């Protein structure tokens, strides 16, 4: 059993259902793997692509680590005060804009494939 699924099994209700759906959607792409980092599911290929952040009230945020580099043509991703990561808050599976989400995932994977991630953190 993979660690991300173990984590999702520990959730309940709509949050669990939403996380299962997103997990399977993300993992349907070739060479994408999931790992638990910072106590939540992260997904990567060459570098980190996105993660699932469980929120209060049974919601889940799908967060893209290089969200500031994505086009966000769909207008779904929000910064919520963050500079680099952008995310989409989902309340239930029925709310998921599946086609638009595939477009965002494909763009994020293409970015990961073509432009190496460079940390924006200052070196000490």
N, C-alpha and C positions, 0 to 999 in steps of 0.2 A: 504494500500500500504506500502511496506517496504522501509525504508530509503535508502538502497543501490540502489534499483530500481529508487527511486526519484532522487538520485544523477546521475545515469546513464542516465536517461531521459534528464538531463540538458546538457549532452555532445552532440556532433554533429558528423555526418558523420561516417567515418571508426572507429573512436575512440569509438563512442557509440555502433556500431555494435560489435566491438571486446569485449567491456566490458560486453555487454548483453550475448554474447556467454560464456565468462569466468564465469560470475556470475551464469548462469544456470548450467554450468558444475560443479562448486564448490558446489553449493547448492543441486546438485543431490545426494550428499553423506548424509547418515543418521546423524541426530543430528548436522549438521553444521548450524550455524546461522551467519548472517551478521549484522554488525553495522557500523555506520559512526564514525570513530575515526580520529582525526587529519585532519578532513575535507575530508577524502577519505574512500572507502569501505574496511573494514577489515572483515575477516571470522575466526570463531573460533569454537572449540568444547569444550575441557577442558581449553585450553589456545589459544592464537592467533596462527593461522596456516599460513595465507597469507593475502596479500592485493593487491588491484589494484591501481596502480599509473599512472595517466594520464601524458603522456609526450608531449613535443612539436612535431609538424609534425604528428598529429593524431595517435601517437603510444601509447601503453599501456605496462607498465611493471607489470608482475605478480611476486610478491616478496614473498619469503618464509622466515618468521621470524627466523626460526631455520635452515636456509639453510646450515650453516656450519656443521650441524650434519647429513645432508642427504648424501647419497652415491654419488649422481650426476652421476650415471652410464651412463645416457643418454648424459652427457656432455653439457646440455642445459643451466644450471644455471651459472651465472657469478656474481662475487663479486663486480665488478666495484669500487674497493677500500674500500669496507666495510668489516668488520671483521666477522660479524654474519649473516647478511641477504644476501641471494643470489636471483637473479631474472632472468627473461627471458623477453626480449623486443619483443613485437609483433606488427607488422605493420598492418596486416589485418587478418581476420578470416581464409582465405585460407592458411596462413602461419603457423597456429597452428598445431604442431605435437600432435594430439589428443591422440594417444595411449601412447606416452612417457609422456604426461602431466598427464594422468590418473595414470601412474606408480609413478610419483613424488608425486601427491596428496595422493595416497594410502600410500606411505612411510611416508609422513609428518603426515598423520592422525594416522598411527601406532605409530610413534614416540610420538605424543601427547598423545596417549592412554596408552603407556607402560612406558615412562620415563617422570617424572614430570619436567616441565620447571623450571630452576633455573636461576634467573637473574644474569647476569655477571657484573652488575653495582656495583661499590664499595660502601660500606655502609659508611655514614658520621657520 
